Amino acid sequence: MTKKKTDFSHFEQSIAELEQIVQQLEQGDLSLDQALHQFERGIELSRTSQQQLQAAQQKVQLLVQDAGQERLEPFVTTEGE
């Protein structure tokens, strides 16, 4: 299994794009095909953002572990999780 560092740099961009998609879907001006495409993209962004949040939470937990001694360890995930 290959390991790669979690990249947090695109989280805010993903959330902003997801908000735009929600607004477009709520307006109801899209064709069915466009709405389905946007919904699919929204699900993809939502899943990716959730994974990034979970990775960030685990990274924070690593900071506060070890009997109160602060230490930062890089959090590495395996691809496909």
C-alpha positions as CSV (number, residue, x, y, z in Angstrom):
1,M,0.0,0.0,0.0
2,T,1.3,3.4,-0.8
3,K,1.1,6.1,1.8
4,K,0.6,9.8,1.2
5,K,0.4,12.9,3.3
6,T,-3.1,14.3,3.7
7,D,-3.4,17.7,1.9
8,F,-5.4,20.3,3.8
9,S,-4.8,23.1,1.3
10,H,-7.9,22.7,-0.8
11,F,-10.5,22.2,2.1
12,E,-11.8,25.8,2.0
13,Q,-12.0,25.8,-1.8
14,S,-14.0,22.6,-1.7
15,I,-16.4,24.0,0.9
16,A,-16.9,27.2,-1.2
17,E,-17.6,25.1,-4.3
18,L,-20.0,22.9,-2.3
19,E,-21.9,26.0,-1.1
20,Q,-22.2,27.3,-4.7
21,I,-23.6,23.9,-5.8
22,V,-26.1,23.9,-3.0
23,Q,-27.3,27.4,-4.0
24,Q,-27.6,26.3,-7.6
25,L,-29.7,23.3,-6.7
26,E,-31.9,25.3,-4.3
27,Q,-32.7,27.8,-7.0
28,G,-34.1,25.1,-9.2
29,D,-33.0,26.7,-12.5
30,L,-30.9,23.7,-13.6
31,S,-32.0,21.1,-16.1
32,L,-32.3,17.6,-14.7
33,D,-29.0,16.6,-16.3
34,Q,-27.2,19.6,-14.9
35,A,-28.7,19.1,-11.5
36,L,-27.6,15.5,-11.4
37,H,-24.1,16.4,-12.5
38,Q,-23.9,19.1,-9.8
39,F,-25.4,16.7,-7.1
40,E,-22.7,14.1,-8.0
41,R,-20.0,16.8,-7.8
42,G,-21.4,17.9,-4.4
43,I,-21.3,14.4,-3.0
44,E,-17.7,14.0,-4.2
45,L,-16.7,17.3,-2.5
46,S,-18.6,16.4,0.7
47,R,-16.8,13.0,1.0
48,T,-13.4,14.5,0.3
49,S,-14.0,17.3,2.9
50,Q,-15.2,14.8,5.5
51,Q,-12.0,12.8,5.0
52,Q,-9.9,15.9,5.4
53,L,-11.8,16.9,8.6
54,Q,-11.2,13.4,10.0
55,A,-7.5,13.5,9.2
56,A,-7.2,17.0,10.8
57,Q,-9.0,15.6,14.0
58,Q,-6.6,12.7,14.2
59,K,-3.6,15.1,13.7
60,V,-4.9,17.2,16.7
61,Q,-5.3,14.1,18.8
62,L,-1.6,13.2,18.1
63,L,-0.7,16.7,19.4
64,V,-2.4,16.2,22.8
65,Q,-1.4,12.6,23.4
66,D,1.5,11.3,25.3
67,A,0.5,12.4,28.8
68,G,0.1,16.0,28.0
69,Q,3.4,16.4,26.3
70,E,2.9,18.3,23.1
71,R,4.4,16.7,20.1
72,L,3.5,16.9,16.5
73,E,3.6,13.8,14.4
74,P,2.7,13.9,10.7
75,F,-0.5,12.0,10.0
76,V,-0.1,9.7,7.0
77,T,-3.1,8.0,5.4
78,T,-3.2,5.1,3.0
79,E,-4.7,5.7,-0.4
80,G,-8.3,4.4,-0.9
81,E,-9.5,5.1,2.6
